[in-house]
Structure formats: structure tokens, C-alpha cells
Amino acid sequence: MSVEFIGMIGTREASELNGASVSLTGGTVDPAYVRKFAKIHEDGGFDRVLVGYSSTGPDGFNVVSYAAAVTERLKFLLAHRPGFVAPTLAARKLATLDHFSDGRFAVHIITGGSDAEQQRDGDWFDHDTRYRRTDEYLDIVRRVWTSEEPFDYEGEFYQLKQAFSEVKPLQKPHIPIYFGGASGAAVDVGAKHSDVYAFWGEPLAAIKQRIAEVKAAVPPGKSVRFSVSLRPILGETEEKAWDKARYILSRIKQKNADAGLKLPVGASARPQAVGSRRLLDFAQESEIHDRRLWTPIAAATGAYGNTTALVGTPEQVAESLVDYYNAGVTTLLIRGFDPVEDAIAYGRDVIPLVRKEVQRQQQTTFVV
């Protein structure tokens, strides 16, 4: 299969280098920055960009709508957290956005791994209950997208009478569903509903194991593709790349210190999100996994997001990305610690190399 590249855009200039509390999914809205950032990804050969979600950030539906209006080819991946918009309304909103983006739209379902984050929006369900709700939510959304007749629904969380939508997605049979989650509860729901199951940047052996676990849970007759999210750090030489990586780490630690931010200590202070815990465990095992998967930034930030890096020259990083492709990953989400400049460098120096190697492998397989 071909490889898909996803970037990530935000509504203001921000990254971990500005402090651990700063992310692309929060803060002010700068339309000119959004327009510039989206165009950089489009011109750089990215297939899609992710618009993230947080309980304090701008509304992603509007961000995608605006970014789609100022681009022509770039596709979008909207992070959406089930439970805060009724599934019938969400289905209509998503289908409407699919039309206004001319079919350049997909949704990324994130159920939520932090009780504190959920409670800011008034959600007091525990982790596994949230995933049961997501299961019902996606059952309804998909049915609203495809049903030609009104239907009733009686579930644990939702009860509907004569639910129906006159607006259907432009894409058939439905809008692509991406899904994230590292827990056992997540695997069961994601394997059932997703077209693409997303992982954070773990070592290759772990990714292969997780792919096998999801595939084992996929219903008969259904197929799922896989995504990995990584943070490449590039240098003209390998030595310069590692110097840059250590500089970024020192900047993050200094910003945290200047802001008086300290990571909690002790087992009880570990993040609730299973994906974050996995990254911290890998960081404790080793600073470097495989050829160049670097973990100290995950450790320095509490792994509250995809924070494992690939460090090296563009050729070396491209080689490592191809390793993930050969492990069974067909979607690569890459974003940098200097978001704009790194996106430009990825489009210029990394993406073409990966696409060329994937194409070479496909041609060799076809000939054989």
C-alpha cells in the first residue's frame, strides 16, 4: 500500500519549547497563522493535517472549515471527543463539513485518557465507561451516515426515536474514521469501528505487537490500516542532529524550570493515559530504541502527547520511517518541535525520500 503523511496544524505558534503547558491545540486564534501553516503542509506534499483537541482550545470544526477554504488539495483530520455533542448532531456536522471540504475530511476519535481533562467539559464517567459510550456513539454516527430510513436506538447511553439525517457524507460509504487509544478497552472499540488505528511513536517491536493485537480484535471481513506519530529532529550530519536534539531537550527543561513546572513523582503520579504510560516506560528502559528513536523528551514532559523523536539526517530519518512502513504502518504523522520550519524541512527533505523508497519496494514486489 502507498504511504500517507499527516502533519499537524494549530491556531497559534506554539510547541513544547514554549513551556510544557503550551500546545498546538490551545490558546489564541490567529487566522493568518492557520492559513500559512496549512499552505506549508499542502506545498510540502503532506496528504493531511491533524487538527487536535483539548478541553481548553479552539473549536476544531471551525478550524478545519477555515483551513479547507484556504487550501485546494490538502486533506484534514479532525480530532473529535465523543460525548459532548449528541451523536446524531455530530454525524450531521461531520457530513456537512465533508461537503464543504469537497471530501477532504476524516475524523480522529479520541475517547480521552485523563479524568481531569474530561471533567473540564463536565464528563464524570470513568475510563472504561467512556469507551463503552464511544462504541455506542460510533454505532449511531455510522448509522446516521448510511441509513435511508429513520431508526430507533436503545442503548446504555443513548436512546433515539426516529433518528435520521437528510445530509449524508460526500465520501462513500462514509467519512474515514481514525482512532487512538492504547488500553484494552480502546483496542476492542477501535478495531470494531476504525479505518485507521493510530499509535504514538513506540519501538518497532512494540508497534508490531500492537498491530497484531488490533488485528486479532478486528471483526471478520473488516480491514484496518495503522498510523504512527513521531517527532523527527533533523540535522545536516548525524552529529548536528544529536546536538540539536540535546539543545531542544535542554530548552524544554529550562522553560519548565523558569515556569516553576515540576513533573509529579511516584507511581500514583503517573499519567492516567495508557499511551503516555507506555512512552514513559520505554523512556525508562532506554534513551534510544532501534536505530534512532529517542525518548528523553517524553520523560521530560510526562509524555502528555506524542513526544518520541527520530534523530538524524533526513536520509537516516527517512530510513527509520520506512522501517515503520515495513512493520505494517501506512500512515506516518510527523510534526516538529519548531512546527513551521520543521514542516518545511520534512516536505523538502524527508517525505520525497520515503515516497521514493516505498514506490521502489512496490515496484520490486510487483515485478517479482
C-alpha positions, 0 to 999 in steps of 0.5 A: 500500500502507498504511504500517507503523511499527516502533519499537524496544524494549530491556531497559534505558534506554539510547541513544547519549547514554549513551556510544557503547558503550551500546545498546538491545540490551545490558546489564541486564534490567529487566522493568518497563522492557520492559513500559512501553516496549512499552505506549508503542509499542502506545498510540502506534499503532506496528504493531511493535517491533524487538527487536535483537541483539548478541553481548553482550545479552539473549536476544531470544526471551525478550524478545519472549515477555515483551513479547507477554504484556504487550501485546494488539495490538502486533506484534514483530520479532525480530532473529535471527543465523543460525548459532548455533542449528541451523536446524531448532531455530530454525524450531521456536522461531520457530513456537512463539513465533508461537503464543504471540504469537497471530501477532504475530511476524516475524523480522529476519535479520541475517547480521552485518557485523563479524568481531569481533562474530561471533567473540564467539559463536565464528563464524570464517567470513568475510563472504561465507561467512556469507551463503552459510550464511544462504541455506542456513539460510533454505532449511531454516527455510522448509522446516521451516515448510511441509513435511508430510513429513520431508526430507533436506538436503545442503548446504555447511553443513548436512546433515539426515536426516529433518528435520521439525517437528510445530509449524508457524507460526500465520501462513500460509504462514509467519512474515514474514521481514525482512532487512538487509544492504547488500553484494552478497552480502546483496542476492542472499540477501535478495531470494531469501528476504525479505518485507521488505528493510530499509535504514538511513536513506540519501538518497532517491536512494540508497534508490531505487537500492537498491530497484531493485537488490533488485528486479532480484535478486528471483526471478520471481513473488516480491514484496518490500516495503522498510523504512527506519530513521531517527532523527527529532529533533523540535522545536516550530519548525524552529529548536528542532529544529536546536538540539536536534539540535546539543545531542544531537550535542554530548552524544554527543561529550562522553560519548565524550570523558569515556569516553576513546572515540576513533573509529579513523582511516584507511581500514583503520579503517573499519567492516567493515559495508557499511551503516555504510560507506555512512552514513559516506560520505554523512556525508562528502559532506554534513551534510544530504541532501534536505530534512532528513536529517542525518548528523553523528551517524553520523560521530560514532559510526562509524555502528555502527547506524542513526544518520541523523536527520530534523530538524524539526517533526513536520509537516516530519518527517512530510513527509520520511517520506512522501517515503520512502513515495513512493520505494517504502518501506512500512515506516518504523522510527523510534526516538529518541535519548531512546527513551521520550519520543521514542516518545511524541512520534512516536505523538502527533505524527508517525505520525497525520500520515503515516497521514493523508497516505498514506490521502489519496494512496490515496484520490486514486489510487483515485478517479482 
